[in-house]
Amino acid sequence: MSRAAIRLRTGEVRLLEPNDSGLKRHQLVIYETEKGLDCSPIVLLPSAIATGYRTIPTVRYLRSATEADIAQLSNKWQEEVKAHRACGEKIALHSLPMKLVETVYTFDFARLTFFYTAEGRVDFRTLLKDLTATFRRTRIELRQIGVRDEAKLLSGVGPCGRELCCATFLREFVPITIKLAKIQGLPLNPNKISGLCGRLMCCLNYEHQTYQQIKAELPSVGTRIRTPDGEGVVIEQIISKEAVMVRVESKAILVKKDQILPALPAEEEKKV
């Protein structure tokens, strides 16, 4: 059985409570978060995922969206475009070193959040004062996010041809280092291993544990091993092929892990 959930504009997935088994994918529903009322389409999570991730936050499900709700949602989107444009103009007016990424109203227009990126802290007190005067009776929030959060918020298509992982199922970011690419034998060209956010791709971490396990099972560089072509020295590990490159006499050969012959007993080795 699937669990009904919604995806917030920030990319976060929330389970609906109480769960309504009659809800269908893409159906619009009204729910309440700690920020206020909102309206989003349903996404269905397999029960195994919903059960496995017991820390998935919940939101209070209120009702299915009515025609009036859908009209208000359309109006909300239009107002967000206007607010985004107005805020962008005010940022330029105050010459602030910040990039406006997204603008989000709550469904009841009680709160207006502006998401932005910046290299450091920004003194936006004058901007906030200006926005408060422009959008009266609305609580204004300016929230700084990182470039990875920007990609999660805006979504997009990665080099694999699929929607960004951070915008679909990743719940949190983990540190990604160049070491992961090195272990997997990937080209260290930033253009090849970076995501839309400009940082190293999150998917480099998916198979890291498997690569570590394979690396541990292969003989290390400098080890003497026996192969079907004779004894030689390992000069390179090729983890993606579960093999090693071995120098036997004057040539280098590729030897699969299951082709490596067991070492001779000490007595036999002396005879040889």
C-alpha positions in Angstrom: 0.0 0.0 0.0 1.3 3.5 -0.9 1.5 6.4 1.4 0.2 9.8 0.3 2.8 12.6 0.5 3.4 16.0 -0.9 6.6 17.7 -2.1 7.1 21.2 -0.8 8.4 24.0 -3.0 11.7 23.6 -1.2 12.0 20.0 -2.5 11.3 18.4 0.8 8.9 15.4 1.0 6.3 15.3 3.7 3.8 12.5 4.6 0.2 13.4 5.0 -1.4 12.8 8.4 -4.0 11.4 8.6 -3.2 9.2 5.6 -6.1 9.0 3.1 -5.9 5.9 1.0 -8.4 7.4 -1.5 -6.0 10.1 -2.7 -4.5 9.7 -6.1 -1.2 10.8 -7.7 -1.2 14.4 -8.9 -4.4 15.2 -7.0 -4.3 18.7 -5.4 -4.7 18.8 -1.7 -4.8 21.5 1.0 -2.5 20.9 4.0 -1.0 22.8 6.9 2.7 23.1 7.7 4.5 25.1 10.4 4.6 28.0 7.9 0.9 28.0 7.2 -1.6 26.6 4.7 -0.4 25.4 1.3 -1.6 23.4 -1.8 0.4 20.8 -3.7 -0.2 17.8 -5.9 0.0 14.3 -4.3 3.1 12.1 -4.7 2.7 8.4 -3.7 5.5 6.8 -1.8 5.8 3.0 -1.7 5.0 1.7 1.8 8.5 0.3 2.1 10.0 3.8 1.7 7.5 5.4 4.0 8.1 2.8 6.6 11.8 2.8 6.2 12.2 6.5 6.5 10.5 6.9 9.8 12.0 10.4 10.2 10.0 11.8 7.2 8.2 14.8 8.6 4.4 15.0 8.3 1.9 17.8 7.5 -1.7 18.0 8.6 -3.9 17.0 5.7 -7.1 19.1 5.5 -9.0 18.4 2.3 -8.9 17.8 -1.4 -8.6 21.1 -3.3 -11.9 22.5 -4.6 -12.4 24.5 -7.7 -12.1 27.7 -5.6 -8.8 26.4 -4.2 -7.5 25.7 -7.6 -8.4 29.3 -8.7 -6.7 30.7 -5.7 -3.6 28.6 -6.4 -3.4 30.0 -9.9 -3.7 33.5 -8.4 -1.0 32.7 -5.9 1.4 31.7 -8.7 0.7 35.0 -10.5 1.3 37.0 -7.4 4.6 35.2 -6.8 5.8 36.2 -10.2 4.9 39.9 -9.4 6.6 39.7 -6.0 9.7 38.1 -7.5 10.0 40.9 -10.0 9.5 43.6 -7.4 12.0 42.1 -5.0 14.6 41.7 -7.8 14.2 45.4 -8.6 14.6 46.4 -5.0 17.8 44.3 -4.7 19.2 46.1 -7.7 18.1 49.4 -6.2 20.0 48.8 -3.0 23.0 47.3 -4.9 23.0 44.2 -2.7 25.4 41.3 -3.5 22.6 38.6 -3.6 20.9 36.5 -6.2 17.1 36.1 -5.9 16.3 32.4 -6.6 12.7 31.8 -5.8 9.7 33.5 -4.3 7.0 31.6 -2.4 3.6 32.7 -0.9 1.8 30.4 1.5 -1.6 29.4 0.2 -3.4 32.0 2.4 -0.9 34.8 1.5 0.0 35.2 5.2 3.7 34.6 4.5 6.0 35.6 1.6 9.4 33.9 1.5 12.3 35.1 -0.8 15.0 32.5 -1.3 18.4 33.9 -2.3 22.1 32.9 -2.7 25.1 35.0 -1.7 28.8 34.4 -1.2 28.6 35.7 2.4 26.3 37.3 4.8 24.2 40.2 3.4 22.9 43.1 5.4 19.4 43.2 4.0 17.8 45.4 6.7 17.0 48.2 4.4 15.6 45.7 1.8 13.5 44.0 4.4 12.1 47.4 5.5 11.3 48.2 1.9 9.6 44.9 1.3 7.5 45.1 4.4 6.2 48.5 3.3 5.4 47.1 -0.1 3.7 43.9 1.0 1.6 45.0 3.9 -0.2 42.5 6.2 2.2 39.8 5.0 5.0 38.3 7.0 8.2 38.7 5.0 11.1 36.2 5.2 14.4 36.4 3.4 16.2 33.0 3.5 19.7 32.5 2.3 20.4 29.1 0.7 23.4 27.3 -0.8 23.9 26.5 -4.5 23.0 22.9 -3.9 19.7 24.0 -2.3 19.2 26.3 -5.3 19.3 23.3 -7.6 17.0 21.3 -5.3 14.5 24.2 -5.3 14.5 24.9 -9.0 15.1 21.3 -10.2 16.2 20.4 -13.7 17.6 17.5 -15.7 21.0 16.1 -15.0 23.6 14.7 -17.5 22.0 11.3 -17.0 18.8 12.6 -18.6 16.7 12.3 -15.4 15.3 14.9 -13.0 17.8 16.0 -10.4 18.1 13.5 -7.4 18.0 16.4 -4.9 14.7 17.6 -6.3 13.1 14.1 -6.2 14.2 11.7 -3.5 17.4 13.0 -1.7 16.4 14.2 1.7 19.7 15.6 2.8 23.1 16.5 1.3 26.3 14.6 2.2 29.8 15.8 1.6 31.1 14.8 -1.9 34.9 14.9 -2.4 37.2 14.4 -5.4 38.4 11.2 -3.8 35.2 9.5 -4.7 35.8 10.2 -8.4 39.4 9.1 -8.1 38.4 5.7 -6.6 35.9 5.1 -9.4 38.5 6.0 -12.0 36.4 8.8 -13.4 37.9 11.7 -15.4 38.8 14.5 -13.0 37.4 17.1 -15.4 35.0 19.3 -13.4 32.7 19.6 -16.4 32.3 15.8 -16.4 31.6 15.2 -12.7 29.8 18.4 -11.6 26.0 18.8 -11.4 23.9 21.8 -12.4 24.8 23.4 -9.0 28.4 23.5 -10.0 29.4 21.1 -7.2 30.5 17.5 -7.5 27.5 15.3 -8.4 25.7 13.6 -5.5 25.5 10.4 -7.4 29.3 9.9 -6.9 28.4 8.7 -3.5 25.9 6.0 -4.5 28.4 3.3 -5.4 31.3 4.4 -3.2 30.8 1.6 -0.7 30.8 -1.0 -3.5 34.0 0.5 -4.9 35.7 0.4 -1.5 34.8 -3.2 -1.1 36.2 -4.2 -4.5 39.3 -2.1 -3.9 39.9 -4.0 -0.6 39.5 -7.4 -2.4 42.1 -6.5 -5.1 45.8 -6.8 -4.5 47.4 -3.5 -3.9 49.9 -1.8 -6.2 53.4 -3.2 -5.8 52.2 -6.7 -4.8 53.6 -9.7 -6.6 50.9 -12.1 -7.8 50.6 -15.2 -10.0 48.7 -15.0 -13.2 48.0 -17.5 -16.1 50.8 -15.6 -18.0 53.3 -15.9 -15.2 54.3 -14.0 -12.0 54.2 -10.2 -12.1 53.8 -7.0 -10.1 50.5 -5.1 -9.8 51.0 -1.6 -11.3 47.4 -0.4 -11.3 44.0 -1.3 -9.8 41.1 -1.0 -12.2 38.1 -1.1 -9.8 35.4 -0.6 -12.4 36.5 -3.9 -14.1 37.3 -5.7 -10.8 40.8 -6.2 -12.2 44.4 -5.2 -11.9 47.1 -4.3 -14.4 50.1 -6.5 -13.9 53.6 -6.2 -15.4 54.8 -9.6 -16.4 58.3 -9.5 -17.7 58.3 -6.6 -20.2 54.6 -6.4 -20.9 51.5 -5.1 -19.0 48.4 -7.4 -18.9 44.9 -7.0 -17.5 44.1 -9.7 -15.0 40.5 -10.1 -13.6 40.1 -10.8 -9.9 39.0 -14.4 -10.5 42.0 -15.0 -12.8 44.5 -14.3 -10.0 46.2 -17.6 -9.1 46.7 -18.5 -5.4 50.2 -18.0 -4.1 52.5 -21.0 -4.0 53.4 -22.5 -0.6 56.8 -21.4 0.6 58.4 -24.8 0.0 57.3 -24.9 -3.6 58.2 -21.3 -4.2 61.8 -22.1 -3.1 61.9 -25.1 -5.6 60.7 -22.9 -8.4 
